[in-house]
């Protein structure tokens, strides 16, 4: 599979080696910290001071801020970029996001629909469940 | 080591394509990254459970009644500071300054330990007030999700102590650098998951 003439483990391969020496910088960590702190304080303020009255709008704003903060953490703390590990870090991340959206998004979607469809049945008076069974299915 | 830095001037074209096999000489870090990606699924499924069951109170306490937002603010700050402090340790590691690195690591561990302590305190308070995991589906999903995160942090602290002992004995060697960078990813990842926990489970939980 792999190219047998591919470069080995020599530390002299400058460009490739540089990819694995990304420990971040002090400025990067402090920038990330300030951004993360701002993005944390805003949703707390929104909730504690009841800024947004509408529930759906509040949920949307809080989730949008959380997504932004996750991206900030990814860039400034986890140092994910297009070049880390030769692009394989981001490739794995994109694959995971795709699967999470498909599998879990679809789960939430279908479960909410199921809940909605179940609700009228649940509110039916209990006697209806004990209505006489049709004559052609006496066993059940 | 510093003679080959990443070009940040923008002159080099930034392209995203995987032009090589995954780097075999550094497979541990990439492999650990994929472990974290699989961990995403554990947390994502627990988030879904919370999304589905978060309003099934079964006549028990609601989120607004049991969730402690001021305590959450302190917990969130502790974990964020712990994450940044761990970053400072990694910077000292890159400079081969063992003492400073161990100091920052110890500080990061203390912040995380305070986080876990506060969380356990919150759990004990909730259980004492009757909001036990078996009270309602909402509380079950809450305790499982937050508890799984807290368990990860606890394991991270143990891992941190082990690595501090190893680095204290044998110094900042190549092997220890690799181990510490894995733990660094784990540490930042848990802070990242916590964003979802405090945003979705707590802040949205008290609204609905």
Interface residues (C-beta under 8 A of the other chain):
Chain A: X1 X2 X3 X6 X8 X9 X14 X15 X16 X17 X18 X19 X20 X21 X22 X23 X24 X25 X26 X29 X30 X32 X33 X36 X37 X40 X43 X44 X46 X47 X48 X55 X58 X59 X62 X63 X65 X66 X69 X70 X73 X74 X77 X78 X82 X83 X85 X86 X87 X88 X89 X90 X91 X92 X93 X95 X96 X99 X100 X104 X107 X108 X111 X112 X115
Chain B: X1 X3 X4 X5 X6 X14 X15 X16 X17 X18 X19 X20 X21 X22 X23 X24 X25 X26 X29 X30 X33 X34 X37 X40 X41 X44 X45 X47 X48 X51 X52 X69 X73 X76 X77 X80 X81 X83 X84 X87 X88 X90 X91 X93 X94 X185 X188 X189 X191 X192 X195 X196 X198 X199 X200 X203 X204 X206 X207 X208
